[in-house]
Amino acid sequence: MARGLILSSPTLTATTCLFASISKTPPKSFNLSFGLKLIHHHYHLIPSPCSFSVDSSPSQCSIDISKYTETFSRRMAMAGLKPHHRIALGVSGGPDSMALCVLTAGWKTAGADAVTSENGGFIDGLLAIIVDHGLRAESKEEANIVSHRVSKMGIRCEIACCDWPSGRPKQGQLQEAAREMRYQIFQEVCAQHRIGVLLIAQHADDQAELFILRLSRNSGVLGLAGMPFTSQIFPTYTQSYREVQANQGILLVRPLLEFSKEDMYKICQGGSENWVEDPTNQSPLYARNRIRMVLNNLSSSAFKFELQALISACRITRTYVDQIAYSLIRDAVVIKDHGYVVIDLQILCPLKVEDICLMKFLSLILQFVSQRQRQIRGSALKLLMDYIRTFPCKNSVTAAGCYLCPDPGSRGSRVLVCCCSNGCAFPLKIEYFESQSQGQQGCCVANELEKIIEAEKSYANHLVLDASDVHFLDVNPELVLTEAKRLNIIGESTYNSIFALQKQETAHFRSKTEVISDSASKHGVTPFSKSLQPGQFCYFMDRFILTWKLKNNIDNDKLSGLVDYEMDLGEETRSLCCTSCVAGNNKVPEVRHMIESDWLYLAELSKYPLSKNFPQYEVKSVNGTKQIMDRTSPCLHYASVSAKQALRLLKSIPVAARRSLPVLINQQGQLLSIPHWDLILHSGIFQSVNFKHCPFLMVHMEFKPKIPLGGGHTHSYSKIVT
């Protein structure tokens, strides 16, 4: 992976030579050779099959970029960011990311809140992450050149190389695969260096491309709103317990969304910074490239203005819908520590909520329960809309990896939503990671990020939406353009141009979908359970942290329940206990969902004196074999007492939610433990559901969902274009 880095400590060193001058704006396309000699882009056009570098040398007339620096500073303040915050930049070396470097370096080192530098003049608390995808022969050399350029600006760099264990992605999936890999690396590097904020150089032209792309996929107004100004992203894979405890993810900020592509070139020229052009951005194989080329030809100021006005209108609508959805979650949803939620239909009043707001509400709920990185869309949402508007709720439904049913005892006035654990949606997912203390640095990063988000929320609270500015709430996706024309947001000419481009890309998308569907492979069968070593931590289905170990003695509060059974608790018995049920003969416990036979096993085990039927009680294991519990097991007396306590407390958990809980089993499938966690009863008293088959076995579980309810912090600031 990428080499290590420690950010510099503060001293005073001014960043120099940021704003040099140049006269002309760049042409719309370049075709310059990449090599050691940089060629001025105004005078030389040399064809080359590889990427090329563009030199931004000063000329006679200067470019004043003060308006860009002022806008950038305002956007950073809107994001809750200040110069002393630790920030990472996603840098490719193109004009967009180089412009971001120019503006961020200037913002960090200017004004009353400026930070200082040391260790070779690097700006404190600023890191550029350069991802070498390794998909072209010259990518390594390009990454080194970009690193050298960015370092000269006073920004410390780290080059991270992609590893493609399954080989190079297929041509049609290359850009999407590269993007996913890039963001995974961004998260890993940020976590490694205790950085909670990542700036990305996406701009207004990128928003326009995305609008056309999503329009051709029949997206609704929420999708057409494009990329939010800020959002939180959460790691797909967990490296350590520290990351789980922080649970803040990374705040992704796009401070350049008000800027155009032409602005990017001007900022680079104003900063006398060179950039690299990637030739793959000119390939018509990719939808974004095709859209970009057509949009470049539609260069009239009226078209660009009206397209951005339409996108702004969609963003305002999304902001309004988000406000309503989060308000409904706050008022009508209760999160339970067993990984499920309860929706109060009487408070929600779903029949009075607009369709688009209710769909967003349901999408956020199911995303949280299923722990999907992406929101729920399509037919699943339509099914849930009909279900949630049936009052009182009487039936159950399964959708998007979740199981919905009436909350027991509510007479259909509340809906229980839990993870579907019967193999109907997602395979069993378990991640293993190391036990590392969070440490003071990890706490500081989490606290800093929390303060940043609170500062942005405080800023956002002053932005009050006028209902008259909210459009498209009840408009079908295919009629958004027509409604925009009716509202005079776009004119006839702009409407015709967008519609023609949408039609063209829709045809491309349909033909591509047919090819992919013909060659799609089926997922293999996922194991029903997975092993867990002693002392090892695992993330179970992205919502529970689980670990176990063997203790050398038994807690005093556990001894009282065993006295009546005259159980020998000496060292020899301890060895016999653990050998027979947990740790002997290379036995490693496994983790899986709780199933119905576990409940029956507890019920039979709790009968003491044990019934005659118990020795013949059969438990199905993962491989389908059957295991018989030995009535003379030295742990049996303790297990019986533990089973009685667990049954009493488990009855307070609805059956549907109970099935999604993790349990520990032996290799024959016999239940060893229902992990310890605190359960708050209606009386407000804390009780612990903690079934253990062996008194020396200690298993701990913590409910810690990766993705918080609401999908994390996000905000779409929009200015109303008139």
C-alpha positions in Angstrom: 0.0 0.0 0.0 1.0 3.6 0.3 4.1 4.5 2.3 3.8 6.0 5.8 3.4 9.7 6.7 3.4 11.9 9.7 1.9 15.4 9.1 4.2 18.3 10.0 3.9 20.4 13.2 3.2 24.1 13.0 5.9 26.7 12.4 5.7 29.9 10.3 6.5 29.6 6.6 4.7 31.5 4.0 3.4 29.8 0.9 4.9 31.6 -2.0 4.3 32.0 -5.7 0.7 30.7 -5.7 -0.7 33.4 -7.9 1.3 34.0 -11.0 -0.2 35.4 -14.2 -1.2 34.2 -17.7 -3.2 35.8 -20.4 -5.4 33.4 -22.4 -8.0 30.8 -21.5 -7.1 27.3 -22.5 -8.6 25.6 -25.6 -11.5 23.1 -25.0 -9.3 20.1 -25.7 -5.6 19.4 -25.6 -3.4 16.8 -27.3 0.1 17.3 -26.0 2.9 14.8 -25.5 3.8 13.6 -22.0 7.5 13.7 -21.2 10.3 15.4 -19.3 9.9 18.6 -21.4 6.8 20.6 -20.7 5.2 22.2 -23.7 3.2 25.4 -23.5 -0.4 24.6 -24.4 -1.1 27.7 -26.4 1.4 27.0 -29.2 2.1 23.3 -29.6 -0.2 20.4 -30.5 1.6 17.1 -30.6 -0.5 13.9 -30.8 0.3 11.2 -28.2 -1.5 7.9 -27.2 -0.6 8.4 -23.6 -1.4 11.1 -21.1 0.2 14.5 -21.4 1.3 17.4 -19.2 0.3 21.0 -19.7 2.5 23.9 -18.8 0.9 27.0 -17.3 3.6 29.6 -17.8 3.1 33.3 -16.9 2.3 35.7 -19.8 1.9 39.4 -20.1 -1.6 39.8 -18.7 -2.5 38.5 -15.2 -5.5 36.5 -14.1 -7.1 37.7 -11.0 -8.4 34.7 -9.0 -9.4 36.7 -5.9 -13.1 36.0 -6.7 -12.3 32.3 -6.7 -10.5 32.4 -3.4 -13.3 34.4 -1.8 -15.9 31.9 -3.0 -13.8 29.0 -1.9 -13.3 30.5 1.6 -17.1 31.0 1.9 -17.8 27.4 0.9 -15.3 26.0 3.4 -17.0 28.1 6.1 -20.4 26.6 5.0 -18.9 23.1 5.5 -17.9 24.0 9.0 -14.2 23.9 8.1 -11.4 26.2 9.4 -7.7 26.3 8.4 -6.5 24.5 11.5 -8.5 21.4 10.7 -6.7 18.3 9.3 -7.7 17.8 5.7 -6.9 15.4 2.9 -7.2 16.2 -0.8 -8.0 13.7 -3.6 -5.5 14.6 -6.3 -5.2 13.1 -9.8 -3.0 15.8 -11.3 -5.7 17.1 -13.7 -6.8 20.7 -13.8 -9.6 20.2 -11.3 -7.6 18.7 -8.5 -4.6 21.0 -9.1 -7.0 24.0 -8.8 -8.2 22.5 -5.6 -4.6 22.3 -4.3 -4.1 26.0 -5.2 -7.2 27.1 -3.4 -6.8 24.9 -0.4 -3.1 25.9 0.1 -4.0 29.5 -0.1 -6.9 29.2 2.2 -4.8 27.3 4.8 -2.0 29.9 4.9 -3.9 33.2 4.5 -5.9 35.3 6.9 -6.1 35.5 10.7 -6.6 31.8 11.1 -3.7 30.7 8.9 -1.7 27.6 9.9 2.1 27.4 9.9 4.5 25.0 8.3 7.8 23.2 9.0 9.7 20.2 7.9 10.6 21.4 4.5 7.9 24.0 4.2 4.9 21.6 4.2 1.6 23.1 5.3 0.5 21.7 8.6 -2.6 19.4 8.6 -2.8 19.1 4.8 -2.3 15.8 2.9 -2.7 15.1 -0.9 -3.6 11.5 -1.7 -2.6 10.5 -5.2 -4.0 7.1 -6.3 -2.0 5.2 -8.9 -4.6 2.9 -10.4 -1.9 0.9 -12.3 -4.1 0.6 -15.4 -1.7 2.3 -17.8 2.1 1.8 -18.2 2.9 5.4 -17.6 0.7 5.8 -14.5 3.5 5.4 -12.0 5.6 8.1 -13.7 2.6 10.4 -13.8 1.9 9.9 -10.1 5.5 10.8 -9.2 5.4 13.9 -11.4 2.1 15.0 -9.8 3.5 14.4 -6.3 6.6 16.5 -7.2 4.4 19.4 -8.4 2.0 19.3 -5.4 4.9 19.1 -3.0 6.4 22.3 -4.4 3.1 24.0 -3.4 3.8 23.1 0.2 1.4 20.1 0.3 2.7 16.8 1.6 1.8 13.9 -0.7 1.2 10.2 -0.4 1.0 7.9 -3.5 -1.2 4.9 -3.0 -1.1 2.1 -5.5 -4.2 0.0 -6.4 -4.1 -3.8 -6.0 -6.4 -5.7 -8.4 -6.5 -9.2 -6.9 -9.1 -10.4 -9.5 -7.2 -8.8 -12.4 -7.8 -5.6 -14.4 -11.5 -4.6 -14.5 -13.4 -5.2 -17.8 -13.5 -2.3 -20.2 -17.1 -1.4 -19.7 -16.7 -1.5 -15.9 -13.3 0.2 -15.7 -14.3 3.6 -14.6 -16.8 2.4 -11.9 -14.3 -0.1 -10.5 -11.5 2.5 -10.5 -13.8 4.9 -8.6 -14.7 2.3 -6.0 -11.1 1.4 -5.5 -10.1 5.1 -5.3 -12.6 5.9 -2.6 -11.6 2.8 -0.6 -8.0 3.9 -0.7 -9.0 7.5 0.3 -10.7 6.1 3.4 -7.8 3.8 4.3 -5.2 6.6 4.1 -7.4 9.1 6.0 -8.0 6.5 8.8 -4.2 5.8 8.9 -3.3 9.4 9.3 -6.2 10.4 11.6 -7.8 12.7 9.1 -11.6 13.1 9.1 -12.2 15.4 6.1 -11.6 14.7 2.4 -12.0 17.4 -0.3 -12.9 16.3 -3.8 -12.5 18.6 -6.9 -15.9 17.9 -8.5 -17.4 21.0 -10.1 -20.5 22.4 -11.8 -19.7 20.7 -15.2 -19.4 17.3 -13.4 -22.9 18.0 -12.0 -24.2 18.7 -15.5 -22.8 15.4 -16.8 -24.3 13.5 -13.8 -27.7 15.1 -14.4 -27.8 13.9 -18.0 -26.5 10.5 -17.0 -29.1 10.0 -14.4 -31.8 11.5 -16.6 -31.1 8.8 -19.1 -31.4 6.2 -16.3 -34.9 7.5 -15.5 -33.8 8.9 -12.1 -36.3 11.0 -10.1 -35.8 14.5 -8.9 -33.7 13.4 -5.9 -31.2 11.6 -8.1 -31.2 14.5 -10.6 -30.1 16.8 -7.8 -26.6 15.2 -8.2 -23.8 15.2 -5.8 -24.4 16.9 -2.4 -22.1 19.6 -1.1 -21.1 17.4 1.9 -21.8 13.8 2.8 -20.4 11.1 5.1 -18.9 8.0 3.7 -18.3 4.9 5.8 -15.6 2.2 5.3 -16.6 -1.0 3.5 -14.0 -2.9 5.5 -12.9 -2.3 9.0 -9.2 -2.4 10.0 -9.3 -2.0 13.7 -11.6 -1.7 16.8 -10.5 2.0 16.9 -12.3 2.7 13.7 -15.5 1.0 14.9 -15.5 3.0 18.1 -15.0 6.3 16.3 -17.8 5.4 13.8 -17.7 8.8 12.2 -16.6 7.8 8.7 -15.1 10.5 6.6 -16.7 13.9 5.8 -16.6 14.3 2.0 -16.7 17.9 1.0 -17.0 19.2 -2.6 -16.1 22.9 -2.3 -15.9 23.5 -6.1 -19.5 22.8 -7.1 -20.1 26.5 -7.9 -17.1 26.6 -10.2 -17.0 25.6 -13.9 -14.4 23.6 -15.8 -13.2 26.9 -17.4 -12.7 28.2 -13.8 -10.4 25.2 -13.1 -8.1 26.2 -15.9 -8.0 29.8 -14.9 -7.2 28.9 -11.3 -4.3 26.7 -12.4 -3.0 29.5 -14.6 -3.4 32.1 -11.9 -1.3 29.8 -9.6 1.2 29.0 -12.4 0.5 25.3 -11.8 0.8 22.6 -14.5 -1.6 19.7 -14.9 -1.9 16.3 -16.5 -4.6 15.3 -19.0 -5.8 11.7 -18.9 -6.5 10.4 -22.5 -9.1 7.9 -21.2 -11.3 11.0 -20.6 -11.6 11.3 -24.4 -12.8 7.7 -24.9 -16.4 7.5 -26.2 -16.7 4.0 -24.6 -17.7 5.7 -21.3 -21.0 7.5 -20.9 -19.6 10.4 -19.0 -17.1 11.1 -21.8 -19.8 11.0 -24.5 -22.0 13.4 -22.4 -19.1 15.7 -21.7 -18.2 16.0 -25.4 -21.8 16.8 -26.4 -22.1 19.4 -23.6 -18.9 21.1 -24.7 -20.5 21.6 -28.1 -23.6 23.1 -26.4 -21.5 25.9 -25.2 -24.0 28.8 -25.3 -24.3 30.8 -22.1 -28.1 30.5 -22.1 -27.9 26.7 -22.2 -25.3 26.4 -19.4 -27.2 28.9 -17.3 -30.6 27.1 -17.7 -29.1 23.7 -17.1 -27.5 24.8 -13.8 -30.8 26.5 -12.8 -32.6 23.2 -13.3 -30.0 21.3 -11.3 -30.3 23.9 -8.6 -34.1 23.5 -8.5 -33.7 19.8 -8.0 -31.1 20.3 -5.2 -33.5 22.6 -3.4 -36.2 20.0 -3.7 -33.9 17.3 -2.3 -33.0 19.6 0.7 -36.7 20.0 1.4 -37.4 16.3 1.2 -34.4 15.5 3.4 -35.7 17.9 6.1 -39.1 16.2 6.1 -37.6 12.7 6.1 -35.2 13.4 9.0 -38.1 15.1 10.9 -40.2 12.0 10.5 -37.4 9.7 11.7 -36.8 11.9 14.8 -40.5 11.8 15.7 -41.8 8.4 14.7 -38.8 5.9 14.9 -37.3 4.1 17.9 -34.0 2.3 17.5 -33.6 -0.9 19.6 -30.2 -2.1 20.7 -30.8 -5.5 19.1 -30.4 -4.1 15.6 -34.1 -3.3 14.7 -36.3 -0.3 14.6 -40.0 0.4 15.4 -42.1 2.8 13.4 -45.1 4.4 15.1 -47.7 4.7 12.4 -50.0 6.9 14.5 -47.2 9.5 14.8 -46.0 9.0 11.2 -49.5 9.4 9.6 -48.2 8.0 6.3 -51.4 8.9 4.4 -50.7 12.6 5.0 -47.0 12.4 3.9 -46.1 13.3 0.3 -45.0 10.2 -1.7 -41.5 11.5 -2.3 -40.9 12.3 1.3 -42.3 9.0 2.5 -40.1 7.1 0.0 -37.0 8.9 1.3 -38.0 8.1 4.9 -38.5 4.4 4.1 -35.2 4.3 2.1 -33.3 5.7 5.1 -34.9 3.2 7.5 -34.2 0.2 5.4 -30.7 1.4 4.6 -29.9 1.5 8.3 -31.4 -1.8 9.2 -29.9 -3.7 6.2 -26.6 -1.7 6.5 -26.5 -1.2 2.7 -24.1 1.4 1.5 -26.6 2.6 -1.1 -30.1 3.7 -0.6 -33.1 1.6 -1.5 -34.9 2.4 -4.8 -37.3 1.0 -7.4 -40.0 -1.6 -7.0 -39.0 -2.4 -3.4 -40.0 1.1 -2.3 -43.3 1.0 -4.1 -44.1 -2.3 -2.3 -43.2 -0.7 1.0 -45.3 2.4 0.3 -48.4 0.3 0.0 -47.6 -1.7 3.0 -46.8 1.2 5.4 -50.0 3.0 4.4 -52.2 0.1 5.4 -53.5 0.9 8.9 -53.7 -1.0 11.1 -50.8 -3.1 9.9 -51.7 -6.8 9.8 -49.4 -8.6 7.5 -45.6 -9.0 7.0 -43.4 -8.2 4.0 -39.8 -8.8 3.0 -38.0 -6.2 0.9 -34.4 -5.0 0.4 -33.0 -7.4 3.0 -35.5 -6.4 5.7 -38.4 -8.0 7.3 -41.4 -5.8 8.3 -44.3 -7.0 10.5 -46.6 -5.6 13.2 -44.8 -4.9 16.4 -46.2 -7.5 19.0 -48.7 -6.0 21.3 -49.3 -2.8 19.2 -52.4 -4.0 17.4 -50.9 -2.9 14.2 -50.2 0.6 15.2 -46.5 0.1 15.1 -44.3 -1.7 12.5 -41.2 -3.6 13.4 -38.3 -3.5 10.8 -35.5 -6.0 11.2 -32.8 -7.6 9.2 -33.9 -10.6 7.2 -31.7 -13.4 8.3 -33.2 -16.4 6.5 -31.1 -16.2 3.4 -33.7 -14.2 1.5 -31.5 -11.2 0.8 -27.9 -10.9 1.8 -25.2 -13.6 2.5 -23.7 -13.9 5.9 -21.1 -11.1 6.3 -18.4 -11.3 8.9 -15.3 -9.1 9.0 -12.3 -9.8 11.3 -10.1 -7.1 12.7 -7.5 -6.4 15.3 -8.2 -5.2 18.9 -6.5 -1.8 19.1 -7.2 0.8 21.7 -8.7 3.9 20.2 -6.1 6.2 21.9 -6.2 9.9 22.4 -5.5 10.7 18.7 -8.5 8.7 17.6 -10.8 10.4 20.1 -9.5 13.8 18.9 -10.3 13.0 15.3 -13.8 11.9 16.1 -14.5 14.9 18.3 -13.1 17.3 15.7 -15.3 15.8 13.0 -18.3 16.0 15.2 -17.7 19.7 15.8 -17.2 20.3 12.1 -20.6 18.7 11.3 -22.3 20.6 14.1 -20.8 23.9 12.8 -22.2 23.1 9.3 -25.6 22.2 10.7 -25.6 25.5 12.6 -24.9 27.3 9.3 -27.6 25.3 7.5 -30.2 26.2 10.1 -30.1 29.8 9.0 -31.1 28.8 5.4 -34.8 28.6 5.4 -36.5 27.2 2.4 -39.5 29.0 0.9 -42.2 26.5 -0.2 -42.6 28.4 -3.4 -39.0 27.5 -4.3 -39.7 23.7 -4.1 -40.7 22.1 -7.3 -41.2 18.6 -8.7 -42.5 17.0 -5.5 -45.3 15.2 -7.3 -43.8 14.9 -10.7 -43.0 11.6 -12.4 -39.3 11.2 -13.3 -40.1 11.2 -17.1 -41.9 14.5 -16.8 -39.2 16.6 -14.9 -38.0 18.2 -18.1 -41.5 19.1 -19.2 -42.4 20.6 -15.8 -39.1 22.6 -15.8 -40.1 24.0 -19.2 -43.6 24.9 -17.9 -42.1 26.7 -15.0 -39.8 28.6 -17.3 -36.7 27.2 -15.6 -35.5 26.1 -19.0 -36.4 27.4 -22.5 -37.5 25.5 -25.6 -34.0 25.3 -27.0 -32.5 24.0 -23.8 -35.3 21.5 -23.4 -34.8 20.1 -26.9 -31.0 19.8 -26.4 -31.3 18.0 -23.1 -34.1 15.7 -24.4 -32.0 14.7 -27.5 -29.0 13.9 -25.3 -31.2 12.0 -22.9 -32.6 9.9 -25.7 -29.2 9.2 -27.1 -27.7 8.0 -23.7 -30.8 6.0 -22.9 -30.3 3.9 -26.1 -26.6 3.3 -25.1 -27.7 2.3 -21.6 -30.3 -0.2 -22.7 -28.0 -1.9 -25.2 -25.3 -2.1 -22.5 -27.7 -3.5 -19.9 -28.7 -6.3 -22.3 -25.1 -7.4 -22.8 -24.4 -7.4 -19.0 -27.5 -9.3 -18.2 -26.6 -12.0 -20.7 -23.2 -12.5 -19.2 -24.0 -12.0 -15.5 -22.7 -14.7 -13.2 -24.6 -16.2 -10.3 -23.4 -15.7 -6.7 -22.1 -18.8 -5.1 -23.5 -20.3 -1.9 -22.2 -18.5 1.2 -21.4 -20.6 4.3 -24.0 -20.6 7.0 -21.5 -19.8 9.7 -17.9 -18.7 10.1 -15.3 -19.5 12.7 -14.0 -17.0 15.3 -10.7 -17.4 17.1 -10.3 -16.5 20.8 -9.5 -12.8 21.4 -10.4 -12.0 17.8 -12.9 -9.3 17.0 -15.4 -9.6 14.2 -18.1 -7.3 12.7 -21.2 -9.3 12.3 -23.4 -8.1 9.4 -22.1 -4.6 9.8 -24.0 -4.1 13.0 -22.6 -6.1 15.9 -19.1 -6.4 17.3 -18.4 -9.8 18.7 -15.4 -11.3 20.6 -14.8 -14.2 23.0 -12.2 -15.7 25.3 -11.8 -18.2 28.1 -11.4 -16.9 31.7 -9.3 -18.5 34.4 -12.0 -18.1 37.1 -15.7 -17.6 37.4 -17.3 -14.3 38.5 -18.6 -14.4 42.1 -22.1 -13.4 41.0 -22.2 -16.6 38.9 -21.2 -18.9 41.7 -24.5 -18.5 43.7 -26.5 -20.2 41.0 -24.3 -23.2 40.9 -24.1 -24.1 44.6 -27.3 -26.1 44.6 -25.9 -28.3 41.9 -22.7 -29.2 43.8 -20.6 -28.5 40.7 -16.9 -28.9 41.1 -15.2 -25.7 40.1 -11.5 -26.7 40.5 -8.8 -26.4 37.9 -9.4 -30.0 36.6 -13.1 -29.3 36.1 -12.3 -26.1 34.3 -10.1 -27.9 31.9 -12.7 -30.6 31.4 -15.5 -28.0 30.9 -13.6 -26.1 28.2 -12.3 -29.2 26.5 -15.7 -30.7 26.2 -17.5 -27.7 24.8 -15.3 -25.0 23.5 -11.5 -25.1 23.1 -10.2 -28.7 23.1 -9.0 -30.7 20.1 -8.6 -27.6 17.9 -12.2 -26.7 18.3 -13.0 -23.2 17.2 -16.5 -21.8 17.8 -18.4 -20.4 14.8 -20.8 -17.4 14.5 -24.2 -17.4 12.8 -27.7 -16.0 13.1 -29.9 -17.3 15.8 -32.3 -20.0 14.5 -35.5 -21.6 15.8 -33.7 -24.7 17.0 -31.6 -22.6 19.3 -34.7 -21.4 21.1 -36.0 -25.0 21.4 -32.6 -26.1 22.7 -32.7 -23.4 25.4 -36.2 -24.5 26.4 -35.2 -28.1 26.8 -31.9 -27.3 28.5 -33.7 -25.1 31.1 -35.7 -28.1 32.4 -33.9 -29.2 35.5 -34.0 -31.9 36.6 -33.5 -32.6 32.9 -36.3 -34.5 31.1 -35.7 -37.9 29.8 -36.1 -36.6 26.2 -33.0 -34.3 26.6 -30.3 -36.9 25.8 -32.0 -37.5 22.5 -32.3 -33.9 21.6 -30.8 -33.3 18.1 -29.2 -30.1 16.8 -28.5 -29.7 13.1 -25.1 -28.4 12.3 -23.9 -26.4 9.3 -23.1 -29.5 7.2 -26.4 -31.1 8.0 -25.2 -33.6 10.5 -26.9 -34.1 13.9 -25.4 -33.7 17.3 -26.7 -35.1 20.6 -26.0 -33.3 23.9 -24.4 -35.6 26.5 -26.5 -35.5 29.7 -23.4 -36.0 31.8 -21.5 -32.9 30.5 -19.8 -31.1 33.4 -21.1 -27.8 32.1 -24.7 -29.0 32.0 -25.8 -27.7 35.4 -24.4 -24.2 34.7 -25.9 -24.2 31.2 -29.4 -25.1 32.6 -29.4 -22.1 34.9 -28.1 -19.8 32.2 -30.7 -21.0 29.8 -33.5 -20.2 32.2 -32.3 -16.6 32.6 -31.8 -16.2 28.9 -35.3 -17.5 28.0 -37.0 -15.1 30.3 -35.2 -12.1 28.8 -35.3 -13.2 25.2 -39.1 -13.3 25.4 -39.1 -9.5 25.4 -37.5 -9.5 22.0 -39.8 -10.0 19.0 -39.3 -13.4 17.3 -38.5 -11.7 14.0 -35.8 -9.5 15.5 -34.4 -12.4 17.5 -33.5 -14.2 14.3 -31.0 -11.6 13.3 -29.0 -11.8 16.5 -25.5 -13.4 16.4 -24.8 -16.6 18.4 -21.8 -18.7 19.0 -21.9 -22.4 18.2 -19.5 -25.3 18.2 -18.5 -27.1 15.0 -21.4 -29.5 15.4 -23.9 -26.7 15.4 -24.7 -26.8 19.1 -25.4 -23.5 20.8 -22.6 -22.3 23.0 -23.5 -18.7 23.8 -25.9 -15.9 23.1 -23.5 -13.0 23.6 -23.7 -10.6 26.5 -25.4 -7.2 26.0 -27.5 -5.0 28.2 -31.2 -5.1 27.8 -33.4 -2.3 29.2 -36.8 -3.7 30.3 -40.0 -1.6 30.4 -39.3 -1.0 34.1 -36.1 0.8 33.2 -33.9 -1.9 34.9 -30.8 -3.1 33.0 -30.7 -6.9 32.5 -28.1 -8.9 30.7 -29.0 -11.6 28.1 -25.9 -13.7 28.4 -26.5 -17.4 27.8 -23.2 -19.4 28.1 -22.8 -23.2 28.0 -19.6 -23.0 29.9 -19.0 -20.8 33.0 -15.5 -20.1 31.9 -16.5 -18.8 28.5 -16.8 -15.0 28.1 -18.5 -13.6 25.0 -19.1 -9.9 24.5 -21.3 -8.3 21.9 -21.9 -4.6 21.1 -24.5 -3.1 18.8 -22.5 -0.7 16.6 -24.0 -0.2 13.1 -21.5 1.1 10.5 -24.0 3.3 8.8 -26.0 5.5 11.2 -29.7 6.1 10.9 -30.2 8.6 8.2 -27.1 7.5 6.2 -24.8 9.9 7.9 -24.5 13.7 7.5 -25.3 15.1 4.1 -26.2 18.5 2.8 -27.0 20.1 -0.6 -26.5 23.8 -0.5 -28.1 25.5 -3.5 -28.4 29.1 -4.6 -31.7 30.0 -6.3 -30.9 31.0 -9.9 -33.2 33.7 -11.2 
